[in-house]
């Protein structure tokens, strides 16, 4: 097949930076995720910006099969992270050992 031939299948899209844990989505989160699917978004990465939002992102990834979690501190708030949470590597967020290394995290 040449690059100019039309491929007869829908495009696949990923939302690589969402904040599904924000309160604005709480009342209709399942509908928001369903609408994303109807728009062709097959996977959503929900970004944590501090410890609490990272934990919420993990819960969303556990609840919805097409949602994945990223844990971390937003650079604007990095100094609010406990000293143990700064730097790189290891379990610096106090997450359960069962969460660390999971494919959806």
C-alpha positions in Angstrom: 0.0 0.0 0.0 1.4 3.4 -1.0 1.4 6.3 1.5 -1.1 8.0 -0.6 -3.7 5.3 -0.4 -6.6 5.9 2.0 -6.6 3.7 5.0 -10.2 2.9 5.8 -10.1 2.9 9.6 -10.7 5.6 12.2 -7.7 7.4 13.7 -6.7 6.5 17.2 -6.2 9.4 19.6 -4.8 9.6 23.1 -5.3 12.5 25.5 -1.9 12.7 27.0 -2.5 15.5 29.6 -5.8 15.5 31.4 -6.8 16.4 34.9 -9.9 14.2 35.4 -9.7 14.5 39.1 -10.6 18.2 39.0 -13.9 19.0 40.8 -15.4 20.4 37.6 -15.6 16.8 36.2 -16.8 15.1 39.4 -20.6 15.2 38.7 -20.3 13.8 35.2 -17.0 12.0 34.9 -18.4 8.8 33.3 -20.1 10.9 30.7 -17.0 13.0 30.1 -15.0 9.8 29.5 -17.7 8.4 27.3 -17.8 11.6 25.2 -14.0 11.4 24.8 -14.5 7.8 23.5 -17.1 8.9 21.0 -14.7 11.6 19.8 -12.1 8.9 19.1 -10.0 9.2 22.2 -9.1 5.7 23.2 -6.8 6.4 26.2 -6.6 9.2 28.6 -3.6 10.0 30.9 -4.8 11.8 34.0 -2.0 13.8 35.6 -1.4 14.2 39.3 0.0 17.6 40.4 0.6 16.8 44.0 0.3 13.8 46.4 -3.5 14.0 46.8 -4.3 14.6 43.1 -1.8 11.8 42.2 -3.8 9.4 44.5 -7.0 10.5 42.8 -5.5 9.9 39.4 -4.6 6.3 40.5 -8.1 5.7 41.7 -9.5 6.9 38.3 -7.1 4.5 36.5 -8.4 1.7 38.6 -12.0 2.6 37.9 -11.8 3.3 34.1 -10.0 0.8 31.8 -9.0 3.6 29.3 -7.6 6.0 32.0 -3.9 5.8 33.0 -2.3 7.7 35.9 0.8 9.9 36.1 1.9 10.8 39.6 4.1 13.8 40.4 4.3 17.4 41.6 3.7 20.3 39.3 6.9 22.4 39.0 5.1 25.4 40.5 4.4 23.4 43.6 7.5 21.3 43.8 8.8 22.9 46.9 5.6 22.0 48.7 6.5 18.3 48.3 8.0 16.6 51.3 11.7 16.3 51.1 11.2 12.5 50.6 9.1 13.3 47.5 11.7 15.4 45.8 14.2 14.0 43.3 13.8 11.0 41.1 13.6 7.2 41.4 12.0 4.9 43.8 8.7 5.3 45.6 8.9 9.0 46.6 5.2 9.5 46.9 4.3 7.2 49.7 2.2 5.1 47.4 1.5 1.5 48.3 4.1 -0.9 47.0 1.3 -2.6 45.1 0.8 0.6 43.1 4.4 1.2 42.1 5.4 -0.4 38.8 1.9 -1.1 37.7 1.4 -0.8 34.0 -1.5 1.7 34.5 0.6 4.0 36.6 
